[in-house]
Amino acid sequence: MTEGKIQFSVDRTTGIPPYLQIVEQVKEALHIGKVAVGDYLPSVSEVARVTAINANTVMKAYRELEYAGIAQALQGVGTVIVGLPQGTNPELFEAYRQRFEDLVTQARQDGLAWESLSHLTNTAIRSIKAKEAASGCNIS
């Protein structure tokens, strides 16, 4: 088991709580294969130092990962990744990530602004979630 290669960062301008940004960065690292089951997360103090956030905030993120079945704190050893986020298929994720990047690249070449792309993406996600909820077909 090795320590994963996650370079945590916190963007205070997004409105997203720092602990959720940490959680999402771990999930993303798992999706793209940057870290794997059996890898250790950096220590709470290291993440707090690198991101300039309170250690309690990092601990909250790590607890969220535990509740999700993704990580487990081992007394005196550290926090280890024990599972993948629900619905994770790394090969499928990578295929769609590449297709999405190609689509975004084409949209940018066609003149669509970053803000418009972000709005379009968020609108599509909300719309699909609403349709799934209405039909009772919620794919996690």
N, CA, C and O atoms as CSV, one atom per row, in Angstrom:
chain,resi,resn,atom,element,x,y,z
A,1,MET,N,N,0.845,-1.189,0.000
A,1,MET,CA,C,0.000,0.000,0.000
A,1,MET,C,C,0.884,1.243,0.000
A,1,MET,O,O,1.842,1.343,0.766
A,2,THR,N,N,0.550,2.170,-0.858
A,2,THR,CA,C,1.334,3.383,-0.972
A,2,THR,C,C,0.444,4.591,-0.736
A,2,THR,O,O,-0.783,4.491,-0.712
A,3,GLU,N,N,1.092,5.734,-0.564
A,3,GLU,CA,C,0.319,6.966,-0.424
A,3,GLU,C,C,-0.061,7.442,-1.815
A,3,GLU,O,O,0.783,7.523,-2.707
A,4,GLY,N,N,-1.332,7.755,-1.991
A,4,GLY,CA,C,-1.832,8.193,-3.287
A,4,GLY,C,C,-1.224,9.516,-3.714
A,4,GLY,O,O,-0.699,10.270,-2.895
A,5,LYS,N,N,-1.303,9.779,-4.976
A,5,LYS,CA,C,-0.707,10.980,-5.553
A,5,LYS,C,C,-1.762,12.043,-5.827
A,5,LYS,O,O,-1.920,12.487,-6.964
A,6,ILE,N,N,-2.472,12.445,-4.802
A,6,ILE,CA,C,-3.482,13.491,-4.961
A,6,ILE,C,C,-2.866,14.818,-4.534
A,6,ILE,O,O,-2.323,14.939,-3.436
A,7,GLN,N,N,-2.956,15.803,-5.407
A,7,GLN,CA,C,-2.506,17.152,-5.078
A,7,GLN,C,C,-3.755,17.971,-4.747
A,7,GLN,O,O,-4.372,18.564,-5.631
A,8,PHE,N,N,-4.113,17.995,-3.475
A,8,PHE,CA,C,-5.329,18.693,-3.069
A,8,PHE,C,C,-5.193,20.198,-3.246
A,8,PHE,O,O,-4.121,20.774,-3.055
A,9,SER,N,N,-6.302,20.815,-3.615
A,9,SER,CA,C,-6.371,22.272,-3.666
A,9,SER,C,C,-7.801,22.670,-3.320
A,9,SER,O,O,-8.746,21.913,-3.547
A,10,VAL,N,N,-7.939,23.846,-2.777
A,10,VAL,CA,C,-9.260,24.355,-2.403
A,10,VAL,C,C,-9.440,25.715,-3.059
A,10,VAL,O,O,-8.601,26.605,-2.921
A,11,ASP,N,N,-10.543,25.858,-3.772
A,11,ASP,CA,C,-10.881,27.115,-4.430
A,11,ASP,C,C,-11.975,27.786,-3.610
A,11,ASP,O,O,-13.116,27.322,-3.587
A,12,ARG,N,N,-11.631,28.857,-2.952
A,12,ARG,CA,C,-12.580,29.538,-2.066
A,12,ARG,C,C,-13.591,30.401,-2.827
A,12,ARG,O,O,-14.485,30.987,-2.216
A,13,THR,N,N,-13.456,30.481,-4.145
A,13,THR,CA,C,-14.369,31.324,-4.926
A,13,THR,C,C,-15.557,30.555,-5.494
A,13,THR,O,O,-16.449,31.163,-6.086
A,14,THR,N,N,-15.591,29.233,-5.328
A,14,THR,CA,C,-16.641,28.425,-5.964
A,14,THR,C,C,-17.947,28.396,-5.194
A,14,THR,O,O,-19.000,28.123,-5.770
A,15,GLY,N,N,-17.894,28.673,-3.903
A,15,GLY,CA,C,-19.087,28.529,-3.075
A,15,GLY,C,C,-19.284,27.100,-2.595
A,15,GLY,O,O,-20.208,26.826,-1.829
A,16,ILE,N,N,-18.425,26.183,-3.038
A,16,ILE,CA,C,-18.488,24.785,-2.601
A,16,ILE,C,C,-17.663,24.660,-1.327
A,16,ILE,O,O,-16.506,25.079,-1.306
A,17,PRO,N,N,-18.235,24.090,-0.255
A,17,PRO,CA,C,-17.488,23.964,0.995
A,17,PRO,C,C,-16.164,23.218,0.778
A,17,PRO,O,O,-16.115,22.252,0.017
A,18,PRO,N,N,-15.102,23.662,1.439
A,18,PRO,CA,C,-13.794,23.024,1.259
A,18,PRO,C,C,-13.803,21.515,1.493
A,18,PRO,O,O,-13.125,20.780,0.775
A,19,TYR,N,N,-14.561,21.040,2.489
A,19,TYR,CA,C,-14.540,19.602,2.756
A,19,TYR,C,C,-15.118,18.827,1.578
A,19,TYR,O,O,-14.652,17.730,1.271
A,20,LEU,N,N,-16.138,19.392,0.909
A,20,LEU,CA,C,-16.714,18.728,-0.266
A,20,LEU,C,C,-15.753,18.750,-1.450
A,20,LEU,O,O,-15.735,17.821,-2.257
A,21,GLN,N,N,-14.958,19.809,-1.553
A,21,GLN,CA,C,-13.953,19.860,-2.610
A,21,GLN,C,C,-12.926,18.745,-2.419
A,21,GLN,O,O,-12.494,18.122,-3.389
A,22,ILE,N,N,-12.537,18.495,-1.173
A,22,ILE,CA,C,-11.589,17.409,-0.867
A,22,ILE,C,C,-12.220,16.061,-1.226
A,22,ILE,O,O,-11.581,15.227,-1.868
A,23,VAL,N,N,-13.462,15.851,-0.815
A,23,VAL,CA,C,-14.169,14.599,-1.120
A,23,VAL,C,C,-14.213,14.376,-2.630
A,23,VAL,O,O,-13.905,13.285,-3.108
A,24,GLU,N,N,-14.592,15.398,-3.371
A,24,GLU,CA,C,-14.706,15.270,-4.826
A,24,GLU,C,C,-13.354,15.023,-5.481
A,24,GLU,O,O,-13.272,14.310,-6.481
A,25,GLN,N,N,-12.289,15.605,-4.925
A,25,GLN,CA,C,-10.958,15.380,-5.491
A,25,GLN,C,C,-10.510,13.934,-5.289
A,25,GLN,O,O,-9.838,13.368,-6.151
A,26,VAL,N,N,-10.875,13.338,-4.164
A,26,VAL,CA,C,-10.555,11.921,-3.935
A,26,VAL,C,C,-11.342,11.059,-4.914
A,26,VAL,O,O,-10.786,10.151,-5.531
A,27,LYS,N,N,-12.631,11.342,-5.058
A,27,LYS,CA,C,-13.461,10.565,-5.992
A,27,LYS,C,C,-12.926,10.681,-7.418
A,27,LYS,O,O,-12.846,9.688,-8.140
A,28,GLU,N,N,-12.565,11.889,-7.813
A,28,GLU,CA,C,-12.023,12.104,-9.157
A,28,GLU,C,C,-10.722,11.326,-9.345
A,28,GLU,O,O,-10.512,10.705,-10.386
A,29,ALA,N,N,-9.852,11.360,-8.340
A,29,ALA,CA,C,-8.584,10.628,-8.429
A,29,ALA,C,C,-8.830,9.130,-8.576
A,29,ALA,O,O,-8.101,8.447,-9.296
A,30,LEU,N,N,-9.850,8.620,-7.899
A,30,LEU,CA,C,-10.214,7.206,-8.046
A,30,LEU,C,C,-10.754,6.926,-9.444
A,30,LEU,O,O,-10.407,5.918,-10.059
A,31,HIS,N,N,-11.594,7.811,-9.936
A,31,HIS,CA,C,-12.185,7.627,-11.270
A,31,HIS,C,C,-11.116,7.544,-12.353
A,31,HIS,O,O,-11.203,6.711,-13.255
A,32,ILE,N,N,-10.113,8.403,-12.266
A,32,ILE,CA,C,-9.114,8.454,-13.340
A,32,ILE,C,C,-7.907,7.561,-13.068
A,32,ILE,O,O,-6.967,7.528,-13.862
A,33,GLY,N,N,-7.932,6.841,-11.954
A,33,GLY,CA,C,-6.854,5.899,-11.675
A,33,GLY,C,C,-5.604,6.503,-11.071
A,33,GLY,O,O,-4.552,5.865,-11.049
A,34,LYS,N,N,-5.708,7.727,-10.579
A,34,LYS,CA,C,-4.565,8.380,-9.940
A,34,LYS,C,C,-4.257,7.722,-8.594
A,34,LYS,O,O,-3.105,7.672,-8.164
A,35,VAL,N,N,-5.299,7.223,-7.940
A,35,VAL,CA,C,-5.165,6.446,-6.705
A,35,VAL,C,C,-6.040,5.212,-6.840
A,35,VAL,O,O,-6.947,5.166,-7.672
A,36,ALA,N,N,-5.760,4.216,-6.015
A,36,ALA,CA,C,-6.488,2.950,-6.105
A,36,ALA,C,C,-6.798,2.430,-4.712
A,36,ALA,O,O,-6.257,2.907,-3.715
A,37,VAL,N,N,-7.677,1.446,-4.668
A,37,VAL,CA,C,-7.972,0.777,-3.402
A,37,VAL,C,C,-6.647,0.263,-2.838
A,37,VAL,O,O,-5.850,-0.356,-3.543
A,38,GLY,N,N,-6.434,0.535,-1.556
A,38,GLY,CA,C,-5.197,0.139,-0.887
A,38,GLY,C,C,-4.222,1.287,-0.706
A,38,GLY,O,O,-3.309,1.200,0.115
A,39,ASP,N,N,-4.403,2.364,-1.463
A,39,ASP,CA,C,-3.547,3.538,-1.307
A,39,ASP,C,C,-3.979,4.324,-0.075
A,39,ASP,O,O,-5.149,4.316,0.309
A,40,TYR,N,N,-3.015,4.999,0.533
A,40,TYR,CA,C,-3.300,5.852,1.685
A,40,TYR,C,C,-3.498,7.290,1.234
A,40,TYR,O,O,-2.812,7.777,0.335
A,41,LEU,N,N,-4.440,7.954,1.870
A,41,LEU,CA,C,-4.617,9.382,1.646
A,41,LEU,C,C,-3.542,10.123,2.427
A,41,LEU,O,O,-3.043,9.610,3.428
A,42,PRO,N,N,-3.179,11.319,1.984
A,42,PRO,CA,C,-2.222,12.110,2.758
A,42,PRO,C,C,-2.774,12.369,4.161
A,42,PRO,O,O,-3.987,12.349,4.371
A,43,SER,N,N,-1.890,12.608,5.103
A,43,SER,CA,C,-2.332,12.851,6.479
A,43,SER,C,C,-3.186,14.112,6.546
A,43,SER,O,O,-3.080,15.007,5.707
A,44,VAL,N,N,-4.028,14.154,7.559
A,44,VAL,CA,C,-4.899,15.313,7.775
A,44,VAL,C,C,-4.059,16.574,7.890
A,44,VAL,O,O,-4.395,17.599,7.297
A,45,SER,N,N,-2.968,16.511,8.647
A,45,SER,CA,C,-2.138,17.705,8.840
A,45,SER,C,C,-1.487,18.153,7.533
A,45,SER,O,O,-1.347,19.352,7.292
A,46,GLU,N,N,-1.089,17.200,6.687
A,46,GLU,CA,C,-0.481,17.568,5.404
A,46,GLU,C,C,-1.494,18.254,4.493
A,46,GLU,O,O,-1.183,19.267,3.867
A,47,VAL,N,N,-2.708,17.702,4.420
A,47,VAL,CA,C,-3.743,18.307,3.572
A,47,VAL,C,C,-4.102,19.694,4.101
A,47,VAL,O,O,-4.291,20.629,3.323
A,48,ALA,N,N,-4.195,19.827,5.423
A,48,ALA,CA,C,-4.505,21.130,6.022
A,48,ALA,C,C,-3.416,22.147,5.683
A,48,ALA,O,O,-3.708,23.304,5.380
A,49,ARG,N,N,-2.173,21.709,5.738
A,49,ARG,CA,C,-1.051,22.606,5.435
A,49,ARG,C,C,-1.062,23.022,3.964
A,49,ARG,O,O,-0.924,24.205,3.652
A,50,VAL,N,N,-1.224,22.060,3.065
A,50,VAL,CA,C,-1.171,22.323,1.628
A,50,VAL,C,C,-2.339,23.190,1.164
A,50,VAL,O,O,-2.168,24.058,0.309
A,51,THR,N,N,-3.517,22.957,1.723
A,51,THR,CA,C,-4.719,23.677,1.280
A,51,THR,C,C,-5.021,24.922,2.108
A,51,THR,O,O,-5.890,25.716,1.750
A,52,ALA,N,N,-4.304,25.087,3.211
A,52,ALA,CA,C,-4.530,26.216,4.122
A,52,ALA,C,C,-5.956,26.221,4.672
A,52,ALA,O,O,-6.573,27.277,4.818
A,53,ILE,N,N,-6.475,25.016,4.976
A,53,ILE,CA,C,-7.770,24.919,5.644
A,53,ILE,C,C,-7.566,24.249,6.997
A,53,ILE,O,O,-6.531,23.630,7.242
A,54,ASN,N,N,-8.544,24.376,7.858
A,54,ASN,CA,C,-8.470,23.817,9.200
A,54,ASN,C,C,-8.431,22.290,9.146
A,54,ASN,O,O,-9.097,21.672,8.316
A,55,ALA,N,N,-7.648,21.691,10.036
A,55,ALA,CA,C,-7.544,20.231,10.094
A,55,ALA,C,C,-8.906,19.583,10.345
A,55,ALA,O,O,-9.172,18.492,9.842
A,56,ASN,N,N,-9.769,20.245,11.118
A,56,ASN,CA,C,-11.111,19.695,11.354
A,56,ASN,C,C,-11.917,19.595,10.054
A,56,ASN,O,O,-12.743,18.696,9.897
A,57,THR,N,N,-11.675,20.513,9.138
A,57,THR,CA,C,-12.353,20.475,7.840
A,57,THR,C,C,-11.881,19.270,7.037
A,57,THR,O,O,-12.684,18.595,6.392
A,58,VAL,N,N,-10.585,19.000,7.074
A,58,VAL,CA,C,-10.034,17.827,6.386
A,58,VAL,C,C,-10.596,16.558,7.018
A,58,VAL,O,O,-10.966,15.618,6.314
A,59,MET,N,N,-10.658,16.535,8.350
A,59,MET,CA,C,-11.216,15.370,9.038
A,59,MET,C,C,-12.676,15.150,8.630
A,59,MET,O,O,-13.113,14.010,8.472
A,60,LYS,N,N,-13.423,16.236,8.462
A,60,LYS,CA,C,-14.817,16.118,8.029
A,60,LYS,C,C,-14.881,15.480,6.636
A,60,LYS,O,O,-15.738,14.634,6.381
A,61,ALA,N,N,-13.990,15.878,5.751
A,61,ALA,CA,C,-13.944,15.291,4.403
A,61,ALA,C,C,-13.629,13.804,4.482
A,61,ALA,O,O,-14.269,12.997,3.808
A,62,TYR,N,N,-12.652,13.438,5.298
A,62,TYR,CA,C,-12.264,12.035,5.427
A,62,TYR,C,C,-13.404,11.213,6.037
A,62,TYR,O,O,-13.606,10.059,5.658
A,63,ARG,N,N,-14.153,11.807,6.985
A,63,ARG,CA,C,-15.316,11.110,7.552
A,63,ARG,C,C,-16.388,10.883,6.483
A,63,ARG,O,O,-17.007,9.821,6.433
A,64,GLU,N,N,-16.599,11.878,5.640
A,64,GLU,CA,C,-17.566,11.728,4.538
A,64,GLU,C,C,-17.155,10.574,3.626
A,64,GLU,O,O,-18.001,9.809,3.164
A,65,LEU,N,N,-15.866,10.454,3.373
A,65,LEU,CA,C,-15.368,9.354,2.543
A,65,LEU,C,C,-15.582,8.013,3.240
A,65,LEU,O,O,-15.853,7.004,2.590
A,66,GLU,N,N,-15.458,8.011,4.573
A,66,GLU,CA,C,-15.730,6.780,5.331
A,66,GLU,C,C,-17.209,6.410,5.231
A,66,GLU,O,O,-17.545,5.252,4.982
A,67,TYR,N,N,-18.091,7.390,5.425
A,67,TYR,CA,C,-19.531,7.131,5.357
A,67,TYR,C,C,-19.928,6.582,3.987
A,67,TYR,O,O,-20.853,5.777,3.876
A,68,ALA,N,N,-19.221,7.026,2.950
A,68,ALA,CA,C,-19.520,6.586,1.588
A,68,ALA,C,C,-18.902,5.225,1.268
A,68,ALA,O,O,-19.112,4.680,0.184
A,69,GLY,N,N,-18.131,4.677,2.227
A,69,GLY,CA,C,-17.502,3.377,2.002
A,69,GLY,C,C,-16.278,3.442,1.114
A,69,GLY,O,O,-15.845,2.428,0.567
A,70,ILE,N,N,-15.718,4.638,0.968
A,70,ILE,CA,C,-14.561,4.829,0.093
A,70,ILE,C,C,-13.251,4.730,0.866
A,70,ILE,O,O,-12.258,4.231,0.337
A,71,ALA,N,N,-13.240,5.197,2.105
A,71,ALA,CA,C,-12.008,5.219,2.895
A,71,ALA,C,C,-12.268,4.686,4.298
A,71,ALA,O,O,-13.407,4.613,4.760
A,72,GLN,N,N,-11.181,4.318,4.958
A,72,GLN,CA,C,-11.280,3.858,6.343
A,72,GLN,C,C,-10.070,4.379,7.106
A,72,GLN,O,O,-8.929,4.226,6.671
A,73,ALA,N,N,-10.342,5.000,8.256
A,73,ALA,CA,C,-9.264,5.478,9.117
A,73,ALA,C,C,-8.740,4.307,9.938
A,73,ALA,O,O,-9.512,3.582,10.565
A,74,LEU,N,N,-7.432,4.130,9.928
A,74,LEU,CA,C,-6.794,3.077,10.713
A,74,LEU,C,C,-5.972,3.743,11.805
A,74,LEU,O,O,-5.030,4.482,11.523
A,75,GLN,N,N,-6.332,3.478,13.040
A,75,GLN,CA,C,-5.704,4.115,14.194
A,75,GLN,C,C,-4.182,4.017,14.116
A,75,GLN,O,O,-3.624,2.923,14.028
A,76,GLY,N,N,-3.524,5.165,14.149
A,76,GLY,CA,C,-2.074,5.214,14.169
A,76,GLY,C,C,-1.406,4.912,12.837
A,76,GLY,O,O,-0.179,4.918,12.745
A,77,VAL,N,N,-2.199,4.647,11.804
A,77,VAL,CA,C,-1.626,4.282,10.503
A,77,VAL,C,C,-1.965,5.322,9.435
A,77,VAL,O,O,-1.095,5.734,8.667
A,78,GLY,N,N,-3.218,5.742,9.388
A,78,GLY,CA,C,-3.650,6.699,8.382
A,78,GLY,C,C,-5.003,6.320,7.819
A,78,GLY,O,O,-5.697,5.457,8.355
A,79,THR,N,N,-5.362,6.966,6.749
A,79,THR,CA,C,-6.644,6.706,6.098
A,79,THR,C,C,-6.375,6.032,4.765
A,79,THR,O,O,-5.668,6.563,3.908
A,80,VAL,N,N,-6.953,4.852,4.610
A,80,VAL,CA,C,-6.716,4.039,3.418
A,80,VAL,C,C,-7.977,3.992,2.561
A,80,VAL,O,O,-9.093,3.990,3.081
A,81,ILE,N,N,-7.792,3.955,1.262
A,81,ILE,CA,C,-8.915,3.816,0.339
A,81,ILE,C,C,-9.318,2.352,0.324
A,81,ILE,O,O,-8.499,1.473,0.053
A,82,VAL,N,N,-10.599,2.097,0.619
A,82,VAL,CA,C,-11.077,0.712,0.722
A,82,VAL,C,C,-12.126,0.362,-0.336
A,82,VAL,O,O,-12.490,-0.805,-0.479
A,83,GLY,N,N,-12.610,1.351,-1.069
A,83,GLY,CA,C,-13.633,1.065,-2.066
A,83,GLY,C,C,-13.750,2.179,-3.080
A,83,GLY,O,O,-13.224,3.275,-2.888
A,84,LEU,N,N,-14.442,1.888,-4.153
A,84,LEU,CA,C,-14.674,2.876,-5.198
A,84,LEU,C,C,-16.018,3.558,-4.978
A,84,LEU,O,O,-16.918,2.966,-4.382
A,85,PRO,N,N,-16.167,4.797,-5.450
A,85,PRO,CA,C,-17.469,5.448,-5.349
A,85,PRO,C,C,-18.532,4.613,-6.051
A,85,PRO,O,O,-18.258,3.946,-7.049
A,86,GLN,N,N,-19.739,4.660,-5.518
A,86,GLN,CA,C,-20.851,3.905,-6.093
A,86,GLN,C,C,-21.003,4.248,-7.578
A,86,GLN,O,O,-20.959,5.414,-7.970
A,87,GLY,N,N,-21.181,3.215,-8.382
A,87,GLY,CA,C,-21.388,3.417,-9.812
A,87,GLY,C,C,-20.119,3.666,-10.601
A,87,GLY,O,O,-20.184,4.105,-11.749
A,88,THR,N,N,-18.955,3.392,-10.006
A,88,THR,CA,C,-17.694,3.657,-10.683
A,88,THR,C,C,-17.313,2.513,-11.610
A,88,THR,O,O,-17.293,1.348,-11.212
A,89,ASN,N,N,-17.019,2.859,-12.824
A,89,ASN,CA,C,-16.459,1.942,-13.808
A,89,ASN,C,C,-15.347,2.732,-14.490
A,89,ASN,O,O,-15.620,3.507,-15.406
A,90,PRO,N,N,-14.087,2.548,-14.058
A,90,PRO,CA,C,-12.991,3.380,-14.567
A,90,PRO,C,C,-12.870,3.407,-16.094
A,90,PRO,O,O,-12.595,4.461,-16.667
A,91,GLU,N,N,-13.068,2.277,-16.753
A,91,GLU,CA,C,-12.936,2.249,-18.212
A,91,GLU,C,C,-14.035,3.082,-18.877
A,91,GLU,O,O,-13.779,3.848,-19.805
A,92,LEU,N,N,-15.258,2.915,-18.383
A,92,LEU,CA,C,-16.381,3.670,-18.927
A,92,LEU,C,C,-16.210,5.160,-18.651
A,92,LEU,O,O,-16.473,5.998,-19.514
A,93,PHE,N,N,-15.766,5.477,-17.438
A,93,PHE,CA,C,-15.541,6.873,-17.065
A,93,PHE,C,C,-14.537,7.515,-18.013
A,93,PHE,O,O,-14.767,8.618,-18.509
A,94,GLU,N,N,-13.431,6.832,-18.265
A,94,GLU,CA,C,-12.390,7.385,-19.129
A,94,GLU,C,C,-12.908,7.588,-20.551
A,94,GLU,O,O,-12.600,8.597,-21.185
A,95,ALA,N,N,-13.686,6.643,-21.049
A,95,ALA,CA,C,-14.233,6.773,-22.401
A,95,ALA,C,C,-15.143,8.000,-22.504
A,95,ALA,O,O,-15.063,8.755,-23.473
A,96,TYR,N,N,-16.003,8.197,-21.508
A,96,TYR,CA,C,-16.906,9.347,-21.541
A,96,TYR,C,C,-16.174,10.651,-21.253
A,96,TYR,O,O,-16.534,11.698,-21.793
A,97,ARG,N,N,-15.150,10.594,-20.407
A,97,ARG,CA,C,-14.364,11.799,-20.144
A,97,ARG,C,C,-13.743,12.293,-21.443
A,97,ARG,O,O,-13.775,13.488,-21.737
A,98,GLN,N,N,-13.183,11.379,-22.214
A,98,GLN,CA,C,-12.554,11.759,-23.478
A,98,GLN,C,C,-13.581,12.319,-24.462
A,98,GLN,O,O,-13.326,13.321,-25.130
A,99,ARG,N,N,-14.739,11.671,-24.547
A,99,ARG,CA,C,-15.789,12.163,-25.442
A,99,ARG,C,C,-16.264,13.547,-25.018
A,99,ARG,O,O,-16.511,14.415,-25.855
A,100,PHE,N,N,-16.390,13.742,-23.698
A,100,PHE,CA,C,-16.841,15.028,-23.182
A,100,PHE,C,C,-15.800,16.108,-23.477
A,100,PHE,O,O,-16.154,17.213,-23.890
A,101,GLU,N,N,-14.514,15.794,-23.266
A,101,GLU,CA,C,-13.453,16.758,-23.564
A,101,GLU,C,C,-13.467,17.140,-25.041
A,101,GLU,O,O,-13.299,18.309,-25.387
A,102,ASP,N,N,-13.668,16.152,-25.910
A,102,ASP,CA,C,-13.733,16.436,-27.346
A,102,ASP,C,C,-14.897,17.371,-27.660
A,102,ASP,O,O,-14.760,18.295,-28.461
A,103,LEU,N,N,-16.039,17.126,-27.027
A,103,LEU,CA,C,-17.222,17.959,-27.243
A,103,LEU,C,C,-16.986,19.388,-26.744
A,103,LEU,O,O,-17.355,20.354,-27.412
A,104,VAL,N,N,-16.372,19.514,-25.572
A,104,VAL,CA,C,-16.077,20.838,-25.018
A,104,VAL,C,C,-15.075,21.565,-25.912
A,104,VAL,O,O,-15.226,22.759,-26.172
A,105,THR,N,N,-14.061,20.853,-26.380
A,105,THR,CA,C,-13.073,21.457,-27.276
A,105,THR,C,C,-13.750,21.989,-28.534
A,105,THR,O,O,-13.462,23.101,-28.976
A,106,GLN,N,N,-14.646,21.197,-29.108
A,106,GLN,CA,C,-15.360,21.624,-30.312
A,106,GLN,C,C,-16.236,22.845,-30.022
A,106,GLN,O,O,-16.286,23.779,-30.822
A,107,ALA,N,N,-16.922,22.834,-28.886
A,107,ALA,CA,C,-17.770,23.971,-28.514
A,107,ALA,C,C,-16.937,25.243,-28.358
A,107,ALA,O,O,-17.358,26.321,-28.780
A,108,ARG,N,N,-15.761,25.116,-27.756
A,108,ARG,CA,C,-14.874,26.278,-27.593
A,108,ARG,C,C,-14.406,26.781,-28.958
A,108,ARG,O,O,-14.361,27.988,-29.196
A,109,GLN,N,N,-14.058,25.854,-29.854
A,109,GLN,CA,C,-13.626,26.244,-31.200
A,109,GLN,C,C,-14.758,26.929,-31.961
A,109,GLN,O,O,-14.514,27.781,-32.815
A,110,ASP,N,N,-15.991,26.552,-31.647
A,110,ASP,CA,C,-17.160,27.168,-32.277
A,110,ASP,C,C,-17.528,28.504,-31.638
A,110,ASP,O,O,-18.450,29.182,-32.091
A,111,GLY,N,N,-16.797,28.883,-30.577
A,111,GLY,CA,C,-16.989,30.193,-29.969
A,111,GLY,C,C,-17.804,30.236,-28.697
A,111,GLY,O,O,-18.098,31.325,-28.203
A,112,LEU,N,N,-18.183,29.089,-28.146
A,112,LEU,CA,C,-18.964,29.079,-26.910
A,112,LEU,C,C,-18.057,29.453,-25.728
A,112,LEU,O,O,-16.969,28.897,-25.576
A,113,ALA,N,N,-18.506,30.386,-24.907
A,113,ALA,CA,C,-17.726,30.863,-23.759
A,113,ALA,C,C,-17.740,29.834,-22.633
A,113,ALA,O,O,-18.644,29.003,-22.545
A,114,TRP,N,N,-16.715,29.903,-21.765
A,114,TRP,CA,C,-16.625,28.976,-20.629
A,114,TRP,C,C,-17.873,29.047,-19.760
A,114,TRP,O,O,-18.402,28.016,-19.345
A,115,GLU,N,N,-18.341,30.244,-19.488
A,115,GLU,CA,C,-19.519,30.401,-18.635
A,115,GLU,C,C,-20.743,29.730,-19.268
A,115,GLU,O,O,-21.536,29.092,-18.576
A,116,SER,N,N,-20.886,29.878,-20.569
A,116,SER,CA,C,-22.005,29.242,-21.270
A,116,SER,C,C,-21.888,27.726,-21.232
A,116,SER,O,O,-22.886,27.029,-21.050
A,117,LEU,N,N,-20.677,27.215,-21.401
A,117,LEU,CA,C,-20.455,25.766,-21.329
A,117,LEU,C,C,-20.797,25.226,-19.952
A,117,LEU,O,O,-21.432,24.179,-19.824
A,118,SER,N,N,-20.372,25.945,-18.926
A,118,SER,CA,C,-20.663,25.529,-17.558
A,118,SER,C,C,-22.171,25.519,-17.320
A,118,SER,O,O,-22.712,24.571,-16.750
A,119,HIS,N,N,-22.837,26.568,-17.758
A,119,HIS,CA,C,-24.294,26.649,-17.600
A,119,HIS,C,C,-24.980,25.515,-18.361
A,119,HIS,O,O,-25.897,24.881,-17.839
A,120,LEU,N,N,-24.541,25.264,-19.578
A,120,LEU,CA,C,-25.113,24.201,-20.402
A,120,LEU,C,C,-24.949,22.836,-19.734
A,120,LEU,O,O,-25.885,22.038,-19.704
A,121,THR,N,N,-23.764,22.574,-19.205
A,121,THR,CA,C,-23.493,21.297,-18.534
A,121,THR,C,C,-24.375,21.133,-17.307
A,121,THR,O,O,-25.006,20.092,-17.125
A,122,ASN,N,N,-24.420,22.160,-16.465
A,122,ASN,CA,C,-25.229,22.086,-15.244
A,122,ASN,C,C,-26.715,21.950,-15.555
A,122,ASN,O,O,-27.431,21.219,-14.870
A,123,THR,N,N,-27.177,22.646,-16.578
A,123,THR,CA,C,-28.581,22.552,-16.976
A,123,THR,C,C,-28.913,21.141,-17.449
A,123,THR,O,O,-29.956,20.592,-17.092
A,124,ALA,N,N,-28.032,20.557,-18.248
A,124,ALA,CA,C,-28.254,19.193,-18.743
A,124,ALA,C,C,-28.298,18.196,-17.590
A,124,ALA,O,O,-29.152,17.310,-17.570
A,125,ILE,N,N,-27.389,18.332,-16.636
A,125,ILE,CA,C,-27.356,17.419,-15.488
A,125,ILE,C,C,-28.638,17.546,-14.673
A,125,ILE,O,O,-29.250,16.539,-14.316
A,126,ARG,N,N,-29.049,18.779,-14.377
A,126,ARG,CA,C,-30.287,18.987,-13.607
A,126,ARG,C,C,-31.486,18.409,-14.344
A,126,ARG,O,O,-32.348,17.781,-13.729
A,127,SER,N,N,-31.549,18.614,-15.644
A,127,SER,CA,C,-32.667,18.121,-16.444
A,127,SER,C,C,-32.737,16.595,-16.419
A,127,SER,O,O,-33.813,16.025,-16.238
A,128,ILE,N,N,-31.615,15.945,-16.597
A,128,ILE,CA,C,-31.583,14.479,-16.601
A,128,ILE,C,C,-31.924,13.929,-15.218
A,128,ILE,O,O,-32.655,12.945,-15.106
A,129,LYS,N,N,-31.398,14.559,-14.162
A,129,LYS,CA,C,-31.727,14.121,-12.801
A,129,LYS,C,C,-33.228,14.241,-12.545
A,129,LYS,O,O,-33.836,13.355,-11.944
A,130,ALA,N,N,-33.819,15.344,-13.004
A,130,ALA,CA,C,-35.257,15.548,-12.807
A,130,ALA,C,C,-36.057,14.486,-13.555
A,130,ALA,O,O,-37.038,13.963,-13.026
A,131,LYS,N,N,-35.649,14.165,-14.774
A,131,LYS,CA,C,-36.333,13.126,-15.551
A,131,LYS,C,C,-36.211,11.767,-14.873
A,131,LYS,O,O,-37.180,11.009,-14.818
A,132,GLU,N,N,-35.017,11.455,-14.353
A,132,GLU,CA,C,-34.823,10.183,-13.651
A,132,GLU,C,C,-35.692,10.120,-12.403
A,132,GLU,O,O,-36.321,9.099,-12.124
A,133,ALA,N,N,-35.722,11.217,-11.656
A,133,ALA,CA,C,-36.527,11.248,-10.433
A,133,ALA,C,C,-38.013,11.087,-10.757
A,133,ALA,O,O,-38.731,10.377,-10.053
A,134,ALA,N,N,-38.467,11.739,-11.811
A,134,ALA,CA,C,-39.878,11.665,-12.189
A,134,ALA,C,C,-40.271,10.268,-12.663
A,134,ALA,O,O,-41.402,9.827,-12.458
A,135,SER,N,N,-39.332,9.586,-13.292
A,135,SER,CA,C,-39.647,8.250,-13.815
A,135,SER,C,C,-39.353,7.145,-12.806
A,135,SER,O,O,-39.694,5.983,-13.029
A,136,GLY,N,N,-38.709,7.519,-11.683
A,136,GLY,CA,C,-38.335,6.517,-10.681
A,136,GLY,C,C,-37.124,5.708,-11.091
A,136,GLY,O,O,-36.801,4.708,-10.451
A,137,CYS,N,N,-36.458,6.121,-12.138
A,137,CYS,CA,C,-35.275,5.430,-12.653
A,137,CYS,C,C,-34.053,6.260,-12.307
A,137,CYS,O,O,-33.552,7.010,-13.144
A,138,ASN,N,N,-33.572,6.131,-11.082
A,138,ASN,CA,C,-32.428,6.909,-10.630
A,138,ASN,C,C,-31.171,6.070,-10.744
A,138,ASN,O,O,-30.969,5.138,-9.966
A,139,ILE,N,N,-30.330,6.394,-11.708
A,139,ILE,CA,C,-29.066,5.686,-11.902
A,139,ILE,C,C,-28.004,6.434,-11.119
A,139,ILE,O,O,-27.715,7.592,-11.420
A,140,SER,N,N,-27.412,5.786,-10.109
A,140,SER,CA,C,-26.406,6.460,-9.282
A,140,SER,C,C,-25.052,6.393,-9.911
A,140,SER,O,O,-24.085,6.909,-9.351
